[in-house]
Amino acid sequence: MRLHGRALRLTIFIGDTDQHRHRPLSTEIVHRAHEHGLAGASVFHGVEGYGASTRIHTSRILSLSDGLPIAIVIVDTEDKINAFLPELDDLIDRGLVMLDDVEVYRYAGRAEAKGGRP
């Protein structure tokens, strides 16, 4: 079964050492997204990158491996994403937040489509 529709993609770029109250910031964002009932959230660790500091962080050189990039991607309806954005104001001191209109195709397994487990 294939479901199709329009959605909004929220992408949040932060560093892997960023924290919120002694907890990894990426973990806090994912947990808050879950509490808000958003469809899903994924965290992707980068192996190399730079941001506002213009300093390149890479996993290939041990001394520069702090602050590697993380991207958190959340896709849901425009209303739900917009309702979640104020949470980020409380959490993010520095980073980049992007919003993109996306077209979504969701594939549901046969068992899931019939009400069972995939």
Beta strands, then each sheet from edge to edge (+ up, - down):
strand 1: 2-15
strand 2: 19-20
strand 3: 23-24
strand 4: 41-45
strand 5: 48-49
strand 6: 57-58
strand 7: 69-76
strand 8: 96-107
sheet 1: 4+ 7- 1+ 8-
sheet 2: 2+ 3-
sheet 3: 5+ 6-
end
